[in-house]
Amino acid sequence: DEDGLSIILVSHDLGVIAGLCDRVIVMYQGRIVETAPTRELLRHPQQAYTRKLIHSQPEMTTPG
């Protein structure tokens, strides 16, 4: 946004999204169900589908 550029990144991997995006749009069955700044959306999801996406991500653990 600082450079006046935008990208559209389509992914179910919210870890990747969190690392690359300032704002997220969540779609379900071809419709927008939620949009928010990334940190806000990950901390306080408003929609059930968004919560399911967040909780479907495997937790990162250190081997051993």
Secondary structure as UniProt FT lines:
FT   TURN            2..3
FT   HELIX           14..20
FT   STRAND          23..28
FT   TURN            29..30
FT   STRAND          31..37
FT   HELIX           38..43
FT   HELIX           48..55
//
